[in-house]
């Protein structure tokens, strides 16, 4: 994957992050299900991306699902980095 293909993966990370934020708004969705939700959404978006994005980093369905799932789970990591940084700045104040 070269640098021009990173933007396609970042798009999936952003979309799945927003899906995770949306899932958090529903009280019946437990926090431990959100990574599963964003992972599945990422897998679906990965396959869609393979067909509609010309420079998508995967060229077969299995790899597209894997790229999508990892992108979806990366959105959970981005959320945790934000929360930990915010928590760390609160203790330093």
Phi and psi restraints in degrees (range 20) as a CNS / XPLOR table:
assign (resid 1 and name C) (resid 2 and name N)
       (resid 2 and name CA) (resid 2 and name C) 1.0 -98.9 20.0 2
assign (resid 2 and name N) (resid 2 and name CA)
       (resid 2 and name C) (resid 3 and name N) 1.0 177.9 20.0 2
assign (resid 2 and name C) (resid 3 and name N)
       (resid 3 and name CA) (resid 3 and name C) 1.0 -63.6 20.0 2
assign (resid 3 and name N) (resid 3 and name CA)
       (resid 3 and name C) (resid 4 and name N) 1.0 -27.1 20.0 2
assign (resid 3 and name C) (resid 4 and name N)
       (resid 4 and name CA) (resid 4 and name C) 1.0 -70.8 20.0 2
assign (resid 4 and name N) (resid 4 and name CA)
       (resid 4 and name C) (resid 5 and name N) 1.0 -22.1 20.0 2
assign (resid 4 and name C) (resid 5 and name N)
       (resid 5 and name CA) (resid 5 and name C) 1.0 -87.9 20.0 2
assign (resid 5 and name N) (resid 5 and name CA)
       (resid 5 and name C) (resid 6 and name N) 1.0 -9.9 20.0 2
assign (resid 5 and name C) (resid 6 and name N)
       (resid 6 and name CA) (resid 6 and name C) 1.0 -64.6 20.0 2
assign (resid 6 and name N) (resid 6 and name CA)
       (resid 6 and name C) (resid 7 and name N) 1.0 -36.1 20.0 2
assign (resid 6 and name C) (resid 7 and name N)
       (resid 7 and name CA) (resid 7 and name C) 1.0 -63.1 20.0 2
assign (resid 7 and name N) (resid 7 and name CA)
       (resid 7 and name C) (resid 8 and name N) 1.0 -30.9 20.0 2
assign (resid 7 and name C) (resid 8 and name N)
       (resid 8 and name CA) (resid 8 and name C) 1.0 -68.5 20.0 2
assign (resid 8 and name N) (resid 8 and name CA)
       (resid 8 and name C) (resid 9 and name N) 1.0 -37.8 20.0 2
assign (resid 8 and name C) (resid 9 and name N)
       (resid 9 and name CA) (resid 9 and name C) 1.0 -72.2 20.0 2
assign (resid 9 and name N) (resid 9 and name CA)
       (resid 9 and name C) (resid 10 and name N) 1.0 -38.9 20.0 2
assign (resid 9 and name C) (resid 10 and name N)
       (resid 10 and name CA) (resid 10 and name C) 1.0 -61.8 20.0 2
assign (resid 10 and name N) (resid 10 and name CA)
       (resid 10 and name C) (resid 11 and name N) 1.0 -36.3 20.0 2
assign (resid 10 and name C) (resid 11 and name N)
       (resid 11 and name CA) (resid 11 and name C) 1.0 -60.4 20.0 2
assign (resid 11 and name N) (resid 11 and name CA)
       (resid 11 and name C) (resid 12 and name N) 1.0 -41.8 20.0 2
assign (resid 11 and name C) (resid 12 and name N)
       (resid 12 and name CA) (resid 12 and name C) 1.0 -66.8 20.0 2
assign (resid 12 and name N) (resid 12 and name CA)
       (resid 12 and name C) (resid 13 and name N) 1.0 -38.8 20.0 2
assign (resid 12 and name C) (resid 13 and name N)
       (resid 13 and name CA) (resid 13 and name C) 1.0 -61.0 20.0 2
assign (resid 13 and name N) (resid 13 and name CA)
       (resid 13 and name C) (resid 14 and name N) 1.0 -45.1 20.0 2
assign (resid 13 and name C) (resid 14 and name N)
       (resid 14 and name CA) (resid 14 and name C) 1.0 -65.5 20.0 2
assign (resid 14 and name N) (resid 14 and name CA)
       (resid 14 and name C) (resid 15 and name N) 1.0 -45.6 20.0 2
assign (resid 14 and name C) (resid 15 and name N)
       (resid 15 and name CA) (resid 15 and name C) 1.0 -63.0 20.0 2
assign (resid 15 and name N) (resid 15 and name CA)
       (resid 15 and name C) (resid 16 and name N) 1.0 -44.7 20.0 2
assign (resid 15 and name C) (resid 16 and name N)
       (resid 16 and name CA) (resid 16 and name C) 1.0 -70.0 20.0 2
assign (resid 16 and name N) (resid 16 and name CA)
       (resid 16 and name C) (resid 17 and name N) 1.0 -31.0 20.0 2
assign (resid 16 and name C) (resid 17 and name N)
       (resid 17 and name CA) (resid 17 and name C) 1.0 -60.2 20.0 2
assign (resid 17 and name N) (resid 17 and name CA)
       (resid 17 and name C) (resid 18 and name N) 1.0 -45.3 20.0 2
assign (resid 17 and name C) (resid 18 and name N)
       (resid 18 and name CA) (resid 18 and name C) 1.0 -65.8 20.0 2
assign (resid 18 and name N) (resid 18 and name CA)
       (resid 18 and name C) (resid 19 and name N) 1.0 -34.9 20.0 2
assign (resid 18 and name C) (resid 19 and name N)
       (resid 19 and name CA) (resid 19 and name C) 1.0 -63.7 20.0 2
assign (resid 19 and name N) (resid 19 and name CA)
       (resid 19 and name C) (resid 20 and name N) 1.0 -41.6 20.0 2
assign (resid 19 and name C) (resid 20 and name N)
       (resid 20 and name CA) (resid 20 and name C) 1.0 -63.6 20.0 2
assign (resid 20 and name N) (resid 20 and name CA)
       (resid 20 and name C) (resid 21 and name N) 1.0 -41.4 20.0 2
assign (resid 20 and name C) (resid 21 and name N)
       (resid 21 and name CA) (resid 21 and name C) 1.0 -63.0 20.0 2
assign (resid 21 and name N) (resid 21 and name CA)
       (resid 21 and name C) (resid 22 and name N) 1.0 -41.7 20.0 2
assign (resid 21 and name C) (resid 22 and name N)
       (resid 22 and name CA) (resid 22 and name C) 1.0 -64.1 20.0 2
assign (resid 22 and name N) (resid 22 and name CA)
       (resid 22 and name C) (resid 23 and name N) 1.0 -40.2 20.0 2
assign (resid 22 and name C) (resid 23 and name N)
       (resid 23 and name CA) (resid 23 and name C) 1.0 -64.6 20.0 2
assign (resid 23 and name N) (resid 23 and name CA)
       (resid 23 and name C) (resid 24 and name N) 1.0 -34.0 20.0 2
assign (resid 23 and name C) (resid 24 and name N)
       (resid 24 and name CA) (resid 24 and name C) 1.0 -66.1 20.0 2
assign (resid 24 and name N) (resid 24 and name CA)
       (resid 24 and name C) (resid 25 and name N) 1.0 -23.3 20.0 2
assign (resid 24 and name C) (resid 25 and name N)
       (resid 25 and name CA) (resid 25 and name C) 1.0 -70.1 20.0 2
assign (resid 25 and name N) (resid 25 and name CA)
       (resid 25 and name C) (resid 26 and name N) 1.0 -20.2 20.0 2
assign (resid 25 and name C) (resid 26 and name N)
       (resid 26 and name CA) (resid 26 and name C) 1.0 -91.2 20.0 2
assign (resid 26 and name N) (resid 26 and name CA)
       (resid 26 and name C) (resid 27 and name N) 1.0 116.8 20.0 2
assign (resid 26 and name C) (resid 27 and name N)
       (resid 27 and name CA) (resid 27 and name C) 1.0 -61.2 20.0 2
assign (resid 27 and name N) (resid 27 and name CA)
       (resid 27 and name C) (resid 28 and name N) 1.0 -26.6 20.0 2
assign (resid 27 and name C) (resid 28 and name N)
       (resid 28 and name CA) (resid 28 and name C) 1.0 -75.9 20.0 2
assign (resid 28 and name N) (resid 28 and name CA)
       (resid 28 and name C) (resid 29 and name N) 1.0 -16.5 20.0 2
assign (resid 28 and name C) (resid 29 and name N)
       (resid 29 and name CA) (resid 29 and name C) 1.0 -86.2 20.0 2
assign (resid 29 and name N) (resid 29 and name CA)
       (resid 29 and name C) (resid 30 and name N) 1.0 114.9 20.0 2
assign (resid 29 and name C) (resid 30 and name N)
       (resid 30 and name CA) (resid 30 and name C) 1.0 -74.9 20.0 2
assign (resid 30 and name N) (resid 30 and name CA)
       (resid 30 and name C) (resid 31 and name N) 1.0 150.3 20.0 2
assign (resid 30 and name C) (resid 31 and name N)
       (resid 31 and name CA) (resid 31 and name C) 1.0 -58.8 20.0 2
assign (resid 31 and name N) (resid 31 and name CA)
       (resid 31 and name C) (resid 32 and name N) 1.0 -33.6 20.0 2
assign (resid 31 and name C) (resid 32 and name N)
       (resid 32 and name CA) (resid 32 and name C) 1.0 -73.1 20.0 2
assign (resid 32 and name N) (resid 32 and name CA)
       (resid 32 and name C) (resid 33 and name N) 1.0 -10.1 20.0 2
assign (resid 32 and name C) (resid 33 and name N)
       (resid 33 and name CA) (resid 33 and name C) 1.0 -89.4 20.0 2
assign (resid 33 and name N) (resid 33 and name CA)
       (resid 33 and name C) (resid 34 and name N) 1.0 -15.7 20.0 2
assign (resid 33 and name C) (resid 34 and name N)
       (resid 34 and name CA) (resid 34 and name C) 1.0 -63.1 20.0 2
assign (resid 34 and name N) (resid 34 and name CA)
       (resid 34 and name C) (resid 35 and name N) 1.0 -42.8 20.0 2
assign (resid 34 and name C) (resid 35 and name N)
       (resid 35 and name CA) (resid 35 and name C) 1.0 -59.9 20.0 2
assign (resid 35 and name N) (resid 35 and name CA)
       (resid 35 and name C) (resid 36 and name N) 1.0 -35.5 20.0 2
assign (resid 35 and name C) (resid 36 and name N)
       (resid 36 and name CA) (resid 36 and name C) 1.0 -66.2 20.0 2
assign (resid 36 and name N) (resid 36 and name CA)
       (resid 36 and name C) (resid 37 and name N) 1.0 -43.0 20.0 2
assign (resid 36 and name C) (resid 37 and name N)
       (resid 37 and name CA) (resid 37 and name C) 1.0 -61.9 20.0 2
assign (resid 37 and name N) (resid 37 and name CA)
       (resid 37 and name C) (resid 38 and name N) 1.0 -47.5 20.0 2
assign (resid 37 and name C) (resid 38 and name N)
       (resid 38 and name CA) (resid 38 and name C) 1.0 -71.6 20.0 2
assign (resid 38 and name N) (resid 38 and name CA)
       (resid 38 and name C) (resid 39 and name N) 1.0 -29.9 20.0 2
assign (resid 38 and name C) (resid 39 and name N)
       (resid 39 and name CA) (resid 39 and name C) 1.0 -66.0 20.0 2
assign (resid 39 and name N) (resid 39 and name CA)
       (resid 39 and name C) (resid 40 and name N) 1.0 -45.3 20.0 2
assign (resid 39 and name C) (resid 40 and name N)
       (resid 40 and name CA) (resid 40 and name C) 1.0 -65.7 20.0 2
assign (resid 40 and name N) (resid 40 and name CA)
       (resid 40 and name C) (resid 41 and name N) 1.0 -44.0 20.0 2
assign (resid 40 and name C) (resid 41 and name N)
       (resid 41 and name CA) (resid 41 and name C) 1.0 -61.1 20.0 2
assign (resid 41 and name N) (resid 41 and name CA)
       (resid 41 and name C) (resid 42 and name N) 1.0 -40.5 20.0 2
assign (resid 41 and name C) (resid 42 and name N)
       (resid 42 and name CA) (resid 42 and name C) 1.0 -62.9 20.0 2
assign (resid 42 and name N) (resid 42 and name CA)
       (resid 42 and name C) (resid 43 and name N) 1.0 -40.9 20.0 2
assign (resid 42 and name C) (resid 43 and name N)
       (resid 43 and name CA) (resid 43 and name C) 1.0 -61.0 20.0 2
assign (resid 43 and name N) (resid 43 and name CA)
       (resid 43 and name C) (resid 44 and name N) 1.0 -42.7 20.0 2
assign (resid 43 and name C) (resid 44 and name N)
       (resid 44 and name CA) (resid 44 and name C) 1.0 -65.9 20.0 2
assign (resid 44 and name N) (resid 44 and name CA)
       (resid 44 and name C) (resid 45 and name N) 1.0 -45.7 20.0 2
assign (resid 44 and name C) (resid 45 and name N)
       (resid 45 and name CA) (resid 45 and name C) 1.0 -64.8 20.0 2
assign (resid 45 and name N) (resid 45 and name CA)
       (resid 45 and name C) (resid 46 and name N) 1.0 -31.1 20.0 2
assign (resid 45 and name C) (resid 46 and name N)
       (resid 46 and name CA) (resid 46 and name C) 1.0 -62.3 20.0 2
assign (resid 46 and name N) (resid 46 and name CA)
       (resid 46 and name C) (resid 47 and name N) 1.0 -43.6 20.0 2
assign (resid 46 and name C) (resid 47 and name N)
       (resid 47 and name CA) (resid 47 and name C) 1.0 -67.5 20.0 2
assign (resid 47 and name N) (resid 47 and name CA)
       (resid 47 and name C) (resid 48 and name N) 1.0 -43.6 20.0 2
assign (resid 47 and name C) (resid 48 and name N)
       (resid 48 and name CA) (resid 48 and name C) 1.0 -60.4 20.0 2
assign (resid 48 and name N) (resid 48 and name CA)
       (resid 48 and name C) (resid 49 and name N) 1.0 -44.5 20.0 2
assign (resid 48 and name C) (resid 49 and name N)
       (resid 49 and name CA) (resid 49 and name C) 1.0 -60.9 20.0 2
assign (resid 49 and name N) (resid 49 and name CA)
       (resid 49 and name C) (resid 50 and name N) 1.0 -36.7 20.0 2
assign (resid 49 and name C) (resid 50 and name N)
       (resid 50 and name CA) (resid 50 and name C) 1.0 -59.9 20.0 2
assign (resid 50 and name N) (resid 50 and name CA)
       (resid 50 and name C) (resid 51 and name N) 1.0 -37.0 20.0 2
assign (resid 50 and name C) (resid 51 and name N)
       (resid 51 and name CA) (resid 51 and name C) 1.0 -84.6 20.0 2
assign (resid 51 and name N) (resid 51 and name CA)
       (resid 51 and name C) (resid 52 and name N) 1.0 -27.5 20.0 2
assign (resid 51 and name C) (resid 52 and name N)
       (resid 52 and name CA) (resid 52 and name C) 1.0 -110.4 20.0 2
assign (resid 52 and name N) (resid 52 and name CA)
       (resid 52 and name C) (resid 53 and name N) 1.0 -13.2 20.0 2
assign (resid 52 and name C) (resid 53 and name N)
       (resid 53 and name CA) (resid 53 and name C) 1.0 -105.7 20.0 2
assign (resid 53 and name N) (resid 53 and name CA)
       (resid 53 and name C) (resid 54 and name N) 1.0 118.4 20.0 2
assign (resid 53 and name C) (resid 54 and name N)
       (resid 54 and name CA) (resid 54 and name C) 1.0 -60.5 20.0 2
assign (resid 54 and name N) (resid 54 and name CA)
       (resid 54 and name C) (resid 55 and name N) 1.0 -39.0 20.0 2
assign (resid 54 and name C) (resid 55 and name N)
       (resid 55 and name CA) (resid 55 and name C) 1.0 -104.2 20.0 2
assign (resid 55 and name N) (resid 55 and name CA)
       (resid 55 and name C) (resid 56 and name N) 1.0 33.0 20.0 2
assign (resid 55 and name C) (resid 56 and name N)
       (resid 56 and name CA) (resid 56 and name C) 1.0 -63.9 20.0 2
assign (resid 56 and name N) (resid 56 and name CA)
       (resid 56 and name C) (resid 57 and name N) 1.0 139.6 20.0 2
assign (resid 56 and name C) (resid 57 and name N)
       (resid 57 and name CA) (resid 57 and name C) 1.0 -70.1 20.0 2
assign (resid 57 and name N) (resid 57 and name CA)
       (resid 57 and name C) (resid 58 and name N) 1.0 -11.1 20.0 2
assign (resid 57 and name C) (resid 58 and name N)
       (resid 58 and name CA) (resid 58 and name C) 1.0 -113.7 20.0 2
assign (resid 58 and name N) (resid 58 and name CA)
       (resid 58 and name C) (resid 59 and name N) 1.0 144.5 20.0 2
assign (resid 58 and name C) (resid 59 and name N)
       (resid 59 and name CA) (resid 59 and name C) 1.0 -120.2 20.0 2
assign (resid 59 and name N) (resid 59 and name CA)
       (resid 59 and name C) (resid 60 and name N) 1.0 7.2 20.0 2
assign (resid 59 and name C) (resid 60 and name N)
       (resid 60 and name CA) (resid 60 and name C) 1.0 -140.4 20.0 2
assign (resid 60 and name N) (resid 60 and name CA)
       (resid 60 and name C) (resid 61 and name N) 1.0 161.2 20.0 2
assign (resid 60 and name C) (resid 61 and name N)
       (resid 61 and name CA) (resid 61 and name C) 1.0 -62.5 20.0 2
assign (resid 61 and name N) (resid 61 and name CA)
       (resid 61 and name C) (resid 62 and name N) 1.0 -43.0 20.0 2
assign (resid 61 and name C) (resid 62 and name N)
       (resid 62 and name CA) (resid 62 and name C) 1.0 -62.4 20.0 2
assign (resid 62 and name N) (resid 62 and name CA)
       (resid 62 and name C) (resid 63 and name N) 1.0 -45.3 20.0 2
assign (resid 62 and name C) (resid 63 and name N)
       (resid 63 and name CA) (resid 63 and name C) 1.0 -68.7 20.0 2
assign (resid 63 and name N) (resid 63 and name CA)
       (resid 63 and name C) (resid 64 and name N) 1.0 -34.1 20.0 2
assign (resid 63 and name C) (resid 64 and name N)
       (resid 64 and name CA) (resid 64 and name C) 1.0 -63.7 20.0 2
assign (resid 64 and name N) (resid 64 and name CA)
       (resid 64 and name C) (resid 65 and name N) 1.0 -40.9 20.0 2
assign (resid 64 and name C) (resid 65 and name N)
       (resid 65 and name CA) (resid 65 and name C) 1.0 -63.8 20.0 2
assign (resid 65 and name N) (resid 65 and name CA)
       (resid 65 and name C) (resid 66 and name N) 1.0 -43.7 20.0 2
assign (resid 65 and name C) (resid 66 and name N)
       (resid 66 and name CA) (resid 66 and name C) 1.0 -63.5 20.0 2
assign (resid 66 and name N) (resid 66 and name CA)
       (resid 66 and name C) (resid 67 and name N) 1.0 -44.1 20.0 2
assign (resid 66 and name C) (resid 67 and name N)
       (resid 67 and name CA) (resid 67 and name C) 1.0 -62.3 20.0 2
assign (resid 67 and name N) (resid 67 and name CA)
       (resid 67 and name C) (resid 68 and name N) 1.0 -42.0 20.0 2
assign (resid 67 and name C) (resid 68 and name N)
       (resid 68 and name CA) (resid 68 and name C) 1.0 -65.3 20.0 2
assign (resid 68 and name N) (resid 68 and name CA)
       (resid 68 and name C) (resid 69 and name N) 1.0 -44.1 20.0 2
assign (resid 68 and name C) (resid 69 and name N)
       (resid 69 and name CA) (resid 69 and name C) 1.0 -62.8 20.0 2
assign (resid 69 and name N) (resid 69 and name CA)
       (resid 69 and name C) (resid 70 and name N) 1.0 -45.5 20.0 2
assign (resid 69 and name C) (resid 70 and name N)
       (resid 70 and name CA) (resid 70 and name C) 1.0 -64.8 20.0 2
assign (resid 70 and name N) (resid 70 and name CA)
       (resid 70 and name C) (resid 71 and name N) 1.0 -35.9 20.0 2
assign (resid 70 and name C) (resid 71 and name N)
       (resid 71 and name CA) (resid 71 and name C) 1.0 -66.2 20.0 2
assign (resid 71 and name N) (resid 71 and name CA)
       (resid 71 and name C) (resid 72 and name N) 1.0 -41.4 20.0 2
assign (resid 71 and name C) (resid 72 and name N)
       (resid 72 and name CA) (resid 72 and name C) 1.0 -63.5 20.0 2
assign (resid 72 and name N) (resid 72 and name CA)
       (resid 72 and name C) (resid 73 and name N) 1.0 -43.4 20.0 2
assign (resid 72 and name C) (resid 73 and name N)
       (resid 73 and name CA) (resid 73 and name C) 1.0 -69.5 20.0 2
assign (resid 73 and name N) (resid 73 and name CA)
       (resid 73 and name C) (resid 74 and name N) 1.0 -28.4 20.0 2
assign (resid 73 and name C) (resid 74 and name N)
       (resid 74 and name CA) (resid 74 and name C) 1.0 -64.1 20.0 2
assign (resid 74 and name N) (resid 74 and name CA)
       (resid 74 and name C) (resid 75 and name N) 1.0 -31.1 20.0 2
assign (resid 74 and name C) (resid 75 and name N)
       (resid 75 and name CA) (resid 75 and name C) 1.0 -65.7 20.0 2
assign (resid 75 and name N) (resid 75 and name CA)
       (resid 75 and name C) (resid 76 and name N) 1.0 -32.1 20.0 2
assign (resid 75 and name C) (resid 76 and name N)
       (resid 76 and name CA) (resid 76 and name C) 1.0 -66.9 20.0 2
assign (resid 76 and name N) (resid 76 and name CA)
       (resid 76 and name C) (resid 77 and name N) 1.0 -40.1 20.0 2
assign (resid 76 and name C) (resid 77 and name N)
       (resid 77 and name CA) (resid 77 and name C) 1.0 -64.2 20.0 2
assign (resid 77 and name N) (resid 77 and name CA)
       (resid 77 and name C) (resid 78 and name N) 1.0 -40.1 20.0 2
assign (resid 77 and name C) (resid 78 and name N)
       (resid 78 and name CA) (resid 78 and name C) 1.0 -60.8 20.0 2
assign (resid 78 and name N) (resid 78 and name CA)
       (resid 78 and name C) (resid 79 and name N) 1.0 -42.3 20.0 2
assign (resid 78 and name C) (resid 79 and name N)
       (resid 79 and name CA) (resid 79 and name C) 1.0 -62.8 20.0 2
assign (resid 79 and name N) (resid 79 and name CA)
       (resid 79 and name C) (resid 80 and name N) 1.0 -42.5 20.0 2
assign (resid 79 and name C) (resid 80 and name N)
       (resid 80 and name CA) (resid 80 and name C) 1.0 -68.1 20.0 2
assign (resid 80 and name N) (resid 80 and name CA)
       (resid 80 and name C) (resid 81 and name N) 1.0 -37.5 20.0 2
assign (resid 80 and name C) (resid 81 and name N)
       (resid 81 and name CA) (resid 81 and name C) 1.0 -61.3 20.0 2
assign (resid 81 and name N) (resid 81 and name CA)
       (resid 81 and name C) (resid 82 and name N) 1.0 -44.3 20.0 2
assign (resid 81 and name C) (resid 82 and name N)
       (resid 82 and name CA) (resid 82 and name C) 1.0 -61.0 20.0 2
assign (resid 82 and name N) (resid 82 and name CA)
       (resid 82 and name C) (resid 83 and name N) 1.0 -47.4 20.0 2
assign (resid 82 and name C) (resid 83 and name N)
       (resid 83 and name CA) (resid 83 and name C) 1.0 -63.5 20.0 2
assign (resid 83 and name N) (resid 83 and name CA)
       (resid 83 and name C) (resid 84 and name N) 1.0 -41.4 20.0 2
assign (resid 83 and name C) (resid 84 and name N)
       (resid 84 and name CA) (resid 84 and name C) 1.0 -69.3 20.0 2
assign (resid 84 and name N) (resid 84 and name CA)
       (resid 84 and name C) (resid 85 and name N) 1.0 -37.6 20.0 2
assign (resid 84 and name C) (resid 85 and name N)
       (resid 85 and name CA) (resid 85 and name C) 1.0 -66.2 20.0 2
assign (resid 85 and name N) (resid 85 and name CA)
       (resid 85 and name C) (resid 86 and name N) 1.0 -40.1 20.0 2
assign (resid 85 and name C) (resid 86 and name N)
       (resid 86 and name CA) (resid 86 and name C) 1.0 -66.3 20.0 2
assign (resid 86 and name N) (resid 86 and name CA)
       (resid 86 and name C) (resid 87 and name N) 1.0 -42.3 20.0 2
assign (resid 86 and name C) (resid 87 and name N)
       (resid 87 and name CA) (resid 87 and name C) 1.0 -64.0 20.0 2
assign (resid 87 and name N) (resid 87 and name CA)
       (resid 87 and name C) (resid 88 and name N) 1.0 -40.4 20.0 2
assign (resid 87 and name C) (resid 88 and name N)
       (resid 88 and name CA) (resid 88 and name C) 1.0 -66.0 20.0 2
assign (resid 88 and name N) (resid 88 and name CA)
       (resid 88 and name C) (resid 89 and name N) 1.0 -37.7 20.0 2
assign (resid 88 and name C) (resid 89 and name N)
       (resid 89 and name CA) (resid 89 and name C) 1.0 -74.1 20.0 2
assign (resid 89 and name N) (resid 89 and name CA)
       (resid 89 and name C) (resid 90 and name N) 1.0 -26.4 20.0 2
assign (resid 89 and name C) (resid 90 and name N)
       (resid 90 and name CA) (resid 90 and name C) 1.0 -70.1 20.0 2
assign (resid 90 and name N) (resid 90 and name CA)
       (resid 90 and name C) (resid 91 and name N) 1.0 -34.9 20.0 2
assign (resid 90 and name C) (resid 91 and name N)
       (resid 91 and name CA) (resid 91 and name C) 1.0 -77.7 20.0 2
assign (resid 91 and name N) (resid 91 and name CA)
       (resid 91 and name C) (resid 92 and name N) 1.0 -23.0 20.0 2
assign (resid 91 and name C) (resid 92 and name N)
       (resid 92 and name CA) (resid 92 and name C) 1.0 -82.5 20.0 2
assign (resid 92 and name N) (resid 92 and name CA)
       (resid 92 and name C) (resid 93 and name N) 1.0 -12.4 20.0 2
